[in-house]
Amino acid sequence: MDFQGFLSGSVFDAYEYFGAHMGKDGVTFRIYAPNAGKVELQGDFNGWELQELKKGEHPGVYCGTFADAVPGMYYKYCITDRQGRGVMHCDPYGMLMELRPGFASRIVDRSYPFQDQSWMKKRDKNYNRPMNIYELHAGSWRKKEDNSWYNYEELGEQLIPYLKKMGFNFIEFLPLSEHPADCSWGYQNTGFFAPTSRYGSPRQLKALVDRLHQNDIGVIMDFVPVHFATDNYGLLNFDGTPLYEFPHPDTAYSEWGTMNFMHSRGEVQSFLQSAADYWLTEFHMDGIRMDAISRAIYWKGDPARGVNEKAVNFLRNMNAGLHKRHPSAMLMAEDSTDFPKVTAPTEYDGLGFDYKWDMGFMNDTLRFFQTAPVYRPYDYHKLSFSMMYFYSDLFLLPFSHDEVVHGKATIIQKMWGDYEYKFPQAKAFYTYLYTHPGKKLNFMGNEFGQFREWDENRQQDWELLSYPIHDAFHRFYERLSNLYLTEPALHDGEYNSECFEWLEVDAADYVTYAYERRASGETILTVMNLSDQFWKEFKVGIPMLYELEELLHTDWETYGGNTKETDQTWRVEEEPHKERPHTLVVDLPPFCARIFKVIKVRKKKMIPGGPSYAGEFQDDHTDCRLRR
């Protein structure tokens, strides 16, 4: 490690120097505590007797080598400040910790024989590939009969077949870095380099990732670069002074009762970007989702307080460095602000993220479906508004854990109306999600219509699948998910505006919408009726005389609806409609969505004085792929 680079904030491999490392003479421990009076170490290898470490070759570094130390042993530091007060600490760069409420770090053998070379070779940022992400809390997806956790490997045995069946090709774990409180879900960290021991060892986590990759499932790690837990054994006042946090309480404390990282310090920058690099390098993670980025962009997350330029520069530099070190890994921002260029490359003054969570889409869509049908005509364009700004960034459409907790109600519970009305709306809701441009993310339990809010202490309500209506919804979700994976027009070129077109976005009285997705020589039409009325033979203008195949209808009987899958309740006519040369005539039951695929174009036609579609629609369609 370049020590001057560490101090200036340009290092990404600080974990190769600091922490506990095996060598031919034993295990060498190094810790950075520049303002400490002295640093002592105790562990299994010295009978838990405090032994003072020597000052290292660099200022502020304390180190020592212990011949009897081996992997698996526990250890702690005692850091005494210059006033003589000693506090026990875990290792900031420790790669494993004991289960809470203990906090001792453990020595780790980092070796693991990954067998995912084929996956790593073909991996990319997926701009023109489908990304169907299943967000999961490892401790509450499923539990054992005694309510204990599955370890990482045991989890994989059940999880992988389920993901493949349900059409999820990525999984995003809520933070797996060590944390003292289960209720924090991993967002209040004490061990930024330590996979939580709740579910096993680092080796077991590597085995899980390895197996996921061998089954063509990518893995995204939730990462927290903004704040840390206030437990005394962690980073708080680490060397007797605010080494990682701001020195003044007005800026030091976050809204969550945690400590804000001081991103202007080089040591903090090196610590955080090394942690991000560690998860990508050591565990072959395919992406990092960075939490609460708005709190780094603006002081306290409030645009009125102004931009935190030091933190913004840190994000740019970290992302640029991670892209250089891991060209095929993805960086994702959870950012609810309208700060510009979040996903623009850093060389063009962007923040350098590959994707940004579209919180506006999430909020607008949920609010629309919560609205009573009688008021939906007035909110008609709330649903279509997302396409007004969609191409300003590379968006991911999230319906995450945050939307199913703290009295917000689950996704299906948010749907307007009584029990029997919620399921058809939820099917239309998810059809809109999966046919709208943007990568997809859905939290566990949403896919089978869980009504109970998520509780980290309980597994998901899998018993609901014994009820026909939930089972039908689950099968519908499976069909929709797999359509998204297999139909190129639903994912290729989704960040190119030429690949999307509204066909009907001016029917507020009917609360109906229609739009096309096209790429890779294919075209997909989606028609939705989000009113509580049945519209018989509703007309949608289409640009060419299509022959269509219906891929999915949310009202099919097999998915709990009232329409037989064999019924032909649509046709294409040569007559013009709304300045388009041809017409799709389709029956639209209440709260339904229908997906059609163009299997043949019979002929093209223009309306005199109308728009020319011949120039817009080629036989092989536009190459809509994003090139970056």
N, C-alpha and C positions, 0 to 999 in steps of 0.2 A: 504493500500500500504506500502511496505517496503521501507522507505526513503533511507536507505543506498544502497539498491538494485537499487533504481532509480538513484542514483549518480554513481553507478558502471556499469549501463547499463544492468541489469538483470531483470528489471520489464516489465511486459506486461499489466498491468492494471492501468497505471498512470491516465487514464481518470476517474477511480472510485474515485480518490482523488482530482485531479485538475479539474478546470472548475466550473460550477454552479450546485449544487446538492440540491434537495428538502429534507427538514427534518421537524420535528415537530415544530421547532421554526422559520421556514421560509426557505429561500434559502441561502446556504453557498457558498461563492465564494472563490476560492483559485487560486493563480497564482505564478509561479516561476520566480523571477527576482533578482538573487543574487547580481547584481552589481548596482541596482537602488538606487537613493537617497531616493525616496518615491514612493508609488503606490496609486493612487486614483481611485474610481469607481463612475460612474454616470449611471443612467438608469431611466426607467419609474417609478420605485418604490421609487425614492427619488427626483422626480421632476427635474432630470438631473442636480442636484447639485453635484459637486465633493466632495466626502467624502473619507478621507484618511483611508486606510486599515492598520490594525495592523500587525506587524511581527508575523508569526505563530510559531508553536512549533518547526519547523525545520528551519535551516539556509536558507535564500534566499526565504522563502515562506511568502507571504502576504495573509491575509484572513479577511473575515468579513461576518456576517450573517444579513440578512435583512428580517424582519417579513412581510413586505408588498409585497415582490417579489413573483410572481406567474408565471406559465408557459405561454409563449407567449410574455412576456415583453422583451424589448430591453435593452442592456447595453453596455458600453465601459469602457476600462481602460485608465487612463492617467498615463504614466510611466515617471517619471522625473529622469534624470541621475544625477550624482554627481556634474555636473557643473551647474545644475539648469534648464536644457532644458527639457521641457515636450513634449511628443508625444502621440497622441491618438492611441490606439490599439484595435483590436478585441481580443477575448479570444483564445489563441492557442489551448485550449481544448474545445472550444465552439462547441456545437452540432447542431447549426443552425445559419445562418447569414441572414441579409436582402439582398435583391436583389441589385446587383451593379447598380449605383456607390456607394451606401451606404455600410457600413462595420460593422455596429453594430451587436453584437452577440445577440442571443435570448435564453431565458430559455426554456428548453424542458422537457416535461413529457415523459420519455422513455418507459413507459409501452405500450405493445401491445400484444394481445392474438393470437399468432401464431397458425395456424391450420395445420401445415406441418409436424406433427410428423411422419407420414408414410414415407415421403420422407427422413427426416433426419435419420431415423432408417436404411434405406437401402442404404444410400449414401456411395460411396467409391471413390477411386482415378481413377477409370475407366481405368486401364491399359489394361484390356481385354474387355472393353465395347466400344461401339461407342461414339465418341464425335464429333458432328457436330455443330460447334460454329458459331453463327451469330453475327458478331461484329457490334455494333450499337451506333450511336450518338443520344441520346434521343431527342435532339432539332431539328433534321433535317430528321428524318425518315419520319414522316408525320407532317404536321402543319394544324391548323384550317384555315377556309376560310379567316379570317382576318390576317393570317400569324403569329398568336400567338402560343405559345407552348401548347401542351397537358400536363396536369399534370401526375404524375406517374400512378395514377389509370386509368385515361382516356387512357393513352398510352397502358396499359395492355389489355383493352377491344378490341383494334384492333390488337395488336401485338401477343397475345397468339394464336388466331385462325390461323393467318398467319404462325407462327413458326411451329405449328403442321401440317398444310397442306404441308409446304415446307420441312419437314423432318429435321428441326433444333431442336436438343434436349438440346442445351445450348445457352445462350446468353451472350455476353461479352459487357458490357457497357464501352464506353470511360469514363475517370474519372468523377465520380459524386461528388467528393469532391469540395467544394466551390472554385471558381476562379473568378478573376475580369474581365478578357477579354474573350469574346466569341471566339475570334480567336485562343486562346490557346487550345481550345477543352477540357479543364480541366487539362492540363499537367503542368500548372503554378499555384500552389495552394496557397491560403491564409487560408483556413479552412480545415485542414486535418481530422477533426472529424465531419465536417458539410456537409451533403448532400446538393447539390446546391439547393437554393430556386427557381431557374428558373422553376423547375417542381413540386414544392410543398414542403410538410413537410416530416420530417423523418417518421412519421406515415404512410403517403401515400406511401413512398418508401417501407416500411416494408409490406404494404398491397400488393404491386406489386410483391415483392419477394415471399410472402406467396402464392399468386395466381399462380405464375409461377410454384412453387414447387407442388402445388396441381394438376397441369397439366403435371407433370413429365418433367419439363424443369428446368435445372440447371442455376445458375446465377454466372458469374465471374465478379469481380470488377477490373478495371484497377487502379493501385496504383503507386504512384510516390515517391520512397524513396531516390532519388538522389539530387533533387534540389527544390527550392521554389521561389515564385514570389517576386519581389523586392519592392512591394508597402510598403510605410512607415508604414501603420497600421498593417502589417503582422509580420513576424518573423525577418525582417531585423533589425540589431542592437537593438534587442528587449528590452534589459534593459539599453540601452545606450552604450552597447559593443556588439561585435559579439558573441552572445550566441549560435546561431545555425550554423552559417557559419564559414568558415576559416577567420582568422584575416588579412591575407595578400591578396590584390586584385589579385595577380597572380594565386592563387588557389581558391579564393572566388567566382569569376565570371565564369559562365558556357558559353558554346558556344551559348546558347539560350538567353543570357542576364539575366539569373536568378542567384540565389545564390546557391552554392554547399553546401550541408550539410557536417559538419565536423563529420564524423562517428567515430572518435576516442574518442569523448566526451561521457561519460556515460549518461548524460541527453538527448543527441540527440538520442542515441541508444534506450533508454527507450521511448522517444517520438514517434519514428517511429514504433517500434515494437508494441507499445500500439495502435497506429493508425491502423495497420494491424489487430491486434487482435480485435479491436473495430468493424470493418466492418464484420469480420467473426462471432463474438459473437452477436452483436446487431442486425444485419440485416440478419443473416443466409446465408451470401454469401457462395457459394460452392467452390470458388477459388479466389486467388489473382494473377493477372498478374502484375509483377513488371517491370516497364518501365526503359529503358536505363541502364541495369545492367552493360554493358561494361564500363560505366563511373564510376562505383564503383569498378570494378575489376582492371582497370588500371587508372593511373593518367591521368585525362582529356580524358579518353577513348582511349589513345594511348599506345599500347604495348611497343613502343620504350621508353616511359617514366618510364616503370616498373610497377610492381604490387603494388597496394595500399593495403598493408597487413592489416591495421586497418579496412578498409572498407570490405575486404574479410572476415575477422574474424567476423565483424558485421553481414554480410549476413548469415554466417554459424550459428551463435548463434541465430539470429532471426528465421531462418528457423527451427532449431532444436526445439526452444521453441514453435513455431506455430504448428509444427507437434505433439508435446506432448499435446498441449491444444486442437487441432482440428485434430484428427487422420484421419478423412475422407475428410478433405478439401484439395484442390490442390494448389500448389505453382508453378507459371510459370515464367520463365525468358525470357525477350526479350533481347537476347544477340547475337551480330553478330560476336563475337570473337571465336577463337578456344581454349579458356581457358579450361583445362581438368576438367573432373568430375563435370560439372555443375549440372547434375542430379544424381550424386552418393550420397548416404546417408552421413551425416556429420560424422558418426562414422568411415567412410572409407576415411576421408579427402576430401569428396565432399562438394559442396556448399549446397546440400540438397534440391534443387528444384525437383519437380515431373516431370516437362516438360520444354523443352527448345524450343524456336522458331527456326525453321530451316531456317535461312535467306539465306543460301547457296542454298537450294532447290528452294526457291522463286526466287532468282536472276537468277540462271541458267535456270530455266524453262521459265521464262518470256523472257530472252534473246534469248533462242532457238526459241520460237514462234514469236519473232520479226524478226527473220532472214528470208531472202528470201529463198524459197525452193531450188533454185539452189545451195545455200551455205550450206544447212543443212547436206549433207553428210560429210562435213568437221567438223561440230559441233555435229556429231552424238552422241558421248559419253558425251557431256555436259548434255544431258538429263538423261543418266543412271548413271552419276557420283555419284548422291546422295546415291545410294546403296553401294558405296564403304566405306562410313563412317557412314551410318545410325545407326548402332548398337553401336556406341561409346557413345551415349546419348539417352535419351528418347525424341524424337522429336515431335513437333507439326508443321504442315505445314500451314503457315500463308499467306494469301493474304489480307492484312489489309488496313486500311485507308491511311497509308503512301504511298501505291502504286497507289493511285488514286487522288493525289493532286500535287500542285506546278509544273505544267507543265509535269508531268510524264505520263499523259494520263490514262484513265481507263483501266481495264483489257481487255475488248473486243476491245478497240481502239488500244491496244498494239499488237493485232494479225496482222500478216503481210497482206498486200494487201488491195484491195478496199473493200467496204461495204459488197458485197455478199460473199467474201472469209473469212471474219472475223468470221461469225457465225459458219460455220463447224469447223473452227480451235478452236474456243472457246469451242465448245462441246467436241472436242477431248482433249483439255487442261484440262477441268474439269473432264473428265473421267480418265485421268492420275492421277489427284489429288486424286480422290476418290478411286481409285484402288491401289494407292501407299501406303505402310505402313506409319503410323503416323496419329495423330489426325488432324482434319480439322478446319480451320478458314477462313471465307470469309466475306468481308465487305458488308454492305447493298448496294443494287443497282447493285452489280455484278451479282446477280442471274437472272436479267432480261435484262442484256446487256446495262446498262446505258453508254452512250457515253460522257456525260458531266462530267467533274471532279467534285468531291464532294465540295460543298460550305456549310459551317455550317449555313448559313443564309437562305438556301432554302431547301424545302423538296425534296425528291427523285422524279425523273421524271416518276411518275406512269402512266402518260398518254401514255408512250411508249407501254404499254400493249395493246393499241388499234390497234397497228400495228401487222399484222400477224406474221412477222418474229421474233419480240420480244416476242410475246405471245407463239409462238412455242418453243423458247429458254427457256422461263420461265417454260413451262410444261416439257421440257426435264430435266431441273435442278431439278424440283420436283421429277421426276421419279428416277434420279440418286441419289439424296439425300436419298430417302426412301429405295432404294436398299442397300445403305451403312448401314442404320440402321438395316435392316432386314436380311442381309446375314452375318452370323457369320464369314465366311472366310475373309471378308473385314475388320474386326476389331479385332477379337479374335487372340491373339498371335502375334500381329504385331511387337512386340519388340523381337521376337525369330527368329533367322536367319533360322531355319529349316522350317519356315512357308512361305518362299518366295523363288522362283527360277526363274531365267531368262530362258525362252525357246528359245528366239531369241533376241540376243543383238550383232549380228555380221552381220548386213545387212545394212551397211551404204549406199550402192548404191541405196537401195530401201527406206531408211529412215523408216524402219518398226521395230517394237518391239513386243515381246510377253513374258508374264510372268504368273506365277501361284501364287495365294494366297491360302493357305490351313490351315484349323483349324476346330475344332469341328466336325470332320468327313466329312467335305465338302471341295470342291475345286472349285475355280473360275479362269477362264482363261481370260486374256485380250490380245487382238491383236490390234495394232495401225499402221496406215499408215499415216505418217506426211509429205509425199511428195505431190506434186500436180499432180501425175500420178495415173491412175487406174491400179491396179495390179490384173489381172484375175488369179484365182486359185493359190494364193500365198500359199506356203507350210511352215508349222511350225511343227517341230518334237515334239511329245508328248510322255511321258513315259509309258502310258498304253493305251489300247484300250477303249476310253471313249465313252459313250453315252452322248450327250450334249444337253442342252437347251439354246437357246440364250435369255439372259435377256434384253439386250439393244444394239441398233445399232445407232450410232449418225447420220446415213444417212437415217433413217426411215422417210417416208413421214410425219407421224404425228408430227415429230419434225422439219419440214422444209427441209427434205432431198429428195432424189430421189428413195429410195428403199422401195418397199411395205413390210409391216411388215410380210406378209404371205409368202414372197419369201424365198425359201430355197437356199441360195447362199453359202453354205458351206457343207462339208462332212468330215467324218473321214475314213481314209484308214488304212489297216493293214500293208502297206509297210513302211519300215524304212526311216528316213530322218535325216541327220546330227547326226548320232550316237544315235538317239532315235528310239525305235522300231516301232513307229506308226506315222501317219501324220494327221494333220488337214489341209485340203485344203479349202481356204476361199477367197472370192472375197473382195478386199479392195478398195473402191472408194477413191478419193483424200481426204486428211485431215479427216480421219475417225478413230473411235475406236469401237471395238465390244467386248462385255462382254458375256462370256459363263459360264454356270454352269454344272459341272459334275453331272449327275443324276444316272449314273450307270457305273461301271467298268466291262467290259465284260471279259477281261482276261489280264494277265501280260505276258510280253515277254522280253527276253534278246537277245542282239546282241552278237555273239561270239567275244570275244576280246574287247567288249565295256563296258561301265559302268554298274554296277548291280543296277537296279532300284528296284528290289524286296526288298532289305534291306531298301531302303529309303521311300518307299510308302507302308504303311500298310493299311489294309481294313478300319480301323477306324481312320487312319491318326495319325499324331503326336499330343500329347497334347502340344500345343504351348503357353499355358498361361504363362504370366510373373508372377513370384512369387517373392515378395520382402519383 
